[in-house]
């Protein structure tokens, strides 16, 4: 979802301890609200500026992220990657370096990244991947002043997630966050591997445990503590 629609807040409603691996700004205000309620929230921040870093810096940051993730898998019940979009950029930069026109072999990188996500399944940990969105652009034919027909770009209004493209195929559920003046924070379930009956449904102010009970029918609140 776009900014300020409750993505980080939603993940922090998951069972604690919660481990946040943050590459975004504005985290502490949200995390502190939950700490005041008694939840064990641990946050680690990773700073990365591709314009100021070289490939070796990206490799060091990637490896530190993986080490911290390994610790979180053993100690946390919920892990949040905030945002997965920036994390994917770090992994790509660590693998390939500066952008170039040279062809890139994504096989090894994709396999390594998929394995990280799979580790959350194996550890029985809730993993939330927060992805930013960007607007999809299309083209239409337009006639110029001199009579030529050219392709002209236009915004479609369709927002697409950015980050690891295969993530949507791996996770249990893909959800879209939004905020509406008349309803507050809204979650739309785009698809759900375990329970496709909820695909397309919208929920207001939903928590992660409540979503878990919808994804896995037959579970109750105690299963998500």
HUQUIVEN-V539124 format. One record per residue. SS is DSSP state (H for helix, E for strand, - for the rest). PSI is psi in radians with two decimals (NA if undefined). D_FIRST is the distance of its C-alpha to the first C-alpha in Angstrom with 2 decimals. Layout:
# HUQUIVEN-V539124
SS:PSI:D_FIRST
SS:PSI:D_FIRST
This chain:
# HUQUIVEN-V539124
-:2.95:0.00
-:-3.08:3.82
-:2.63:6.71
-:0.78:8.65
-:0.30:6.99
-:0.27:8.84
H:-0.85:7.32
H:-0.77:10.64
H:-0.76:12.69
H:-0.82:11.95
H:-0.58:13.23
H:-0.17:16.15
-:-0.10:17.32
-:2.88:18.38
-:2.46:22.10
-:2.89:23.61
-:2.57:24.53
E:2.25:20.97
E:2.10:20.75
E:2.15:17.97
E:1.79:18.12
E:2.27:16.43
-:0.31:16.06
-:2.98:14.07
-:2.86:15.60
-:0.31:15.71
H:-0.79:16.05
H:-0.66:19.56
H:-0.72:19.26
H:-0.79:16.89
H:-0.66:18.99
H:-0.59:22.19
H:-0.72:21.52
H:-0.59:21.55
H:-0.67:24.52
H:-0.41:26.44
-:0.00:26.01
-:0.07:27.68
-:2.46:24.93
-:1.80:25.59
E:2.08:22.63
E:2.28:23.39
E:2.37:21.33
E:2.28:22.16
E:2.43:20.90
-:2.14:21.23
-:2.22:21.78
-:2.16:21.61
-:1.87:22.36
-:-0.48:23.16
-:-0.39:25.44
-:-0.17:27.45
-:2.71:27.55
-:-3.12:29.50
H:-0.65:29.07
H:-0.66:31.11
H:-0.74:28.82
H:-0.68:25.82
H:-0.78:27.95
H:-0.74:28.94
H:-0.75:25.40
H:-0.81:24.27
H:-0.62:27.35
H:-0.71:26.85
H:-0.79:23.31
H:-0.71:24.86
H:-0.78:27.72
H:-0.66:25.62
H:-0.71:23.54
H:-0.68:26.90
H:-0.77:28.00
H:-0.64:24.86
H:-0.46:25.37
H:-0.40:28.81
H:-0.42:28.12
-:2.79:24.68
-:-0.43:23.44
E:2.33:19.72
E:2.39:18.24
E:2.23:14.90
E:1.92:13.98
E:1.66:12.04
-:2.70:10.91
H:-0.49:12.00
H:-0.85:11.37
H:-0.62:14.19
H:-0.75:16.19
H:-0.65:16.47
H:-0.68:17.75
H:-0.80:20.30
H:-0.70:21.50
H:-0.75:21.94
H:-0.68:23.77
H:-0.59:25.90
H:-0.71:26.87
H:-0.26:27.53
-:-2.71:27.91
-:2.67:27.56
-:2.44:26.30
-:3.00:29.18
-:-0.05:30.17
-:2.48:31.70
-:2.55:30.47
-:2.38:28.45
-:1.81:28.99
-:-0.05:25.69
H:-0.91:27.50
H:-0.75:28.25
H:-0.83:24.94
H:-0.71:22.94
H:-0.73:25.44
H:-0.70:25.20
H:-0.74:21.44
H:-0.67:21.60
H:-0.65:24.36
H:-0.78:22.35
H:-0.71:19.88
H:-0.56:22.97
H:-0.53:24.59
H:-0.69:22.26
H:-0.86:23.54
H:-0.54:27.05
H:-0.03:26.80
-:0.78:25.45
-:2.47:22.58
E:2.21:19.08
E:2.13:16.65
E:2.13:12.94
E:1.93:11.22
E:2.12:8.05
-:2.38:6.77
-:2.95:5.70
E:2.71:5.71
E:2.71:9.00
E:2.36:11.09
E:2.38:13.71
E:2.54:17.22
E:-3.08:20.31
E:2.53:23.99
E:2.71:26.68
E:2.27:30.40
E:2.60:31.91
E:2.26:35.49
-:3.03:36.41
-:-0.50:39.30
-:0.20:41.65
-:0.03:40.88
-:2.59:38.78
E:2.13:35.85
E:2.80:32.80
E:2.20:29.19
E:2.22:26.98
E:2.60:23.22
E:2.59:20.99
E:2.31:17.28
E:-0.28:16.37
E:-0.04:13.45
E:2.18:11.66
E:2.20:8.25
E:2.49:8.68
E:2.61:7.40
-:2.57:9.79
-:-2.66:12.12
-:2.01:14.73
-:-0.46:14.98
-:-0.12:16.97
H:-0.71:14.63
H:-0.43:13.59
H:-0.30:17.35
H:-0.67:18.22
-:2.87:16.13
-:-0.63:17.29
E:2.45:14.20
E:2.20:10.89
E:2.62:8.58
E:2.24:5.64
E:2.52:4.96
E:2.93:6.52
E:2.31:9.75
E:2.40:12.93
-:-0.63:16.23
-:-0.19:18.28
-:-0.27:16.35
E:-2.56:14.38
E:2.21:11.33
E:2.39:10.63
E:2.21:9.62
E:2.21:10.39
E:1.96:12.14
E:-0.77:12.03
E:2.82:14.99
E:2.06:17.05
-:-0.75:20.00
-:-0.50:22.12
-:1.50:21.77
H:-0.12:20.74
H:-0.41:22.07
H:-0.03:18.77
-:2.26:16.82
-:-0.19:15.54
-:2.61:16.11
E:2.52:14.10
E:2.49:14.80
E:2.31:14.91
-:0.74:14.77
-:2.55:15.01
-:2.87:16.00
H:-0.76:15.83
H:-0.64:19.57
H:-0.70:19.25
H:-0.70:16.75
H:-0.69:19.25
H:-0.48:22.04
H:-0.68:20.41
H:-0.71:19.72
-:1.46:23.28
-:2.43:25.55
-:-0.29:28.63
-:2.78:27.13
-:-3.09:27.32
H:-0.64:26.13
H:-0.49:28.76
H:-0.28:27.42
H:0.34:24.18
-:NA:25.98
